[in-house]
């Protein structure tokens, strides 16, 4: 009986120590830095190359974005017109302005049209505005025409 109660006590101690460690989750990142910017750009690139409009738009706070509904329509049109997309983004300068962060990106993209036309190639400096809206989201992108076929 003594070994049984020792086993119960050890099990209780084990779960008491283990439970808080398992329930801890990494707190949301409150400081925007190069790592956060790189992660967002990676997700954006993966959404474009994976042809996932849903994942792409999830990176944006369309309600806070000026003409967010129009941007959503533009992206929908872009995805429907393209067969495949390849993109390469190089992180440039990060500027903090109050609660918003501006991220400059040297972006190259090749988009193959669905209609079989020539591959559209673009190379531009894109400026993303990022804000913490319960998690980091893009609230603006300029020029928006980068995400459209010529």
MOJO-V120464 format. One record per residue. RES is the residue in three letters. PHI is phi in whole degrees, 0 to 359 (none if undefined). BURIAL is I if it has 24 or more other C-alpha atoms within 12 Angstrom, else O. Layout:
res = {RES & RES}
phi = {PHI & PHI}
burial = {BURIAL & BURIAL}
This chain:
res = {UNK & UNK & UNK & UNK & UNK & UNK & UNK & UNK & UNK & UNK & UNK & UNK & UNK & UNK & UNK & UNK & UNK & UNK & UNK & UNK & UNK & UNK & UNK & UNK & UNK & UNK & UNK & UNK & UNK & UNK & UNK & UNK & UNK & UNK & UNK & UNK & UNK & UNK & UNK & UNK & UNK & UNK & UNK & UNK & UNK & UNK & UNK & UNK & UNK & UNK & UNK & UNK & UNK & UNK & UNK & UNK & UNK & UNK & UNK & UNK & UNK & UNK & UNK & UNK & UNK & UNK & UNK & UNK & UNK & UNK & UNK & UNK & UNK & UNK & UNK & UNK & UNK & UNK & UNK & UNK & UNK & UNK & UNK & UNK & UNK & UNK & UNK & UNK & UNK & UNK & UNK & UNK & UNK & UNK & UNK & UNK & UNK & UNK & UNK & UNK & UNK & UNK & UNK & UNK & UNK & UNK & UNK & UNK & UNK & UNK & UNK & UNK & UNK & UNK & UNK & UNK & UNK & UNK & UNK & UNK & UNK & UNK & UNK & UNK & UNK & UNK & UNK & UNK & UNK & UNK & UNK & UNK & UNK & UNK & UNK & UNK & UNK & UNK & UNK & UNK & UNK & UNK & UNK & UNK & UNK & UNK & UNK & UNK & UNK & UNK}
phi = {none & 296 & 294 & 294 & 290 & 295 & 296 & 294 & 296 & 296 & 296 & 297 & 296 & 301 & 289 & 294 & 283 & 287 & 302 & 298 & 294 & 287 & 279 & 287 & 242 & 297 & 293 & 299 & 288 & 263 & 250 & 271 & 222 & 300 & 297 & 295 & 296 & 299 & 296 & 295 & 293 & 297 & 297 & 296 & 299 & 297 & 293 & 293 & 290 & 276 & 55 & 251 & 299 & 299 & 295 & 299 & 292 & 294 & 279 & 249 & 263 & 294 & 288 & 275 & 282 & 298 & 57 & 301 & 295 & 293 & 297 & 299 & 296 & 299 & 293 & 300 & 296 & 300 & 295 & 289 & 269 & 250 & 273 & 212 & 224 & 239 & 218 & 224 & 235 & 250 & 294 & 254 & 274 & 246 & 237 & 260 & 232 & 67 & 273 & 261 & 237 & 251 & 239 & 264 & 225 & 272 & 242 & 237 & 217 & 240 & 236 & 268 & 294 & 295 & 282 & 84 & 289 & 293 & 294 & 273 & 242 & 225 & 217 & 216 & 271 & 252 & 245 & 256 & 255 & 239 & 220 & 272 & 243 & 83 & 139 & 289 & 221 & 284 & 244 & 195 & 212 & 223 & 281 & 291 & 296 & 302 & 264 & 204 & 278 & 292}
burial = {O & O & O & O & O & O & O & O & O & O & O & O & O & O & O & O & O & O & O & O & O & O & O & O & O & O & O & O & O & O & O & I & O & O & O & I & I & O & O & I & I & I & I & I & I & O & I & I & I & O & I & I & I & O & O & I & I & O & I & I & I & I & O & O & I & O & O & O & O & O & I & I & O & O & I & O & O & I & I & O & I & I & I & I & I & I & I & I & I & I & I & O & O & O & O & O & O & O & O & O & I & I & I & I & I & O & I & O & I & I & I & I & I & O & O & O & O & O & O & I & O & I & O & O & I & I & I & I & I & I & I & I & O & O & O & I & I & I & I & I & I & O & O & I & O & I & I & I & I & O}
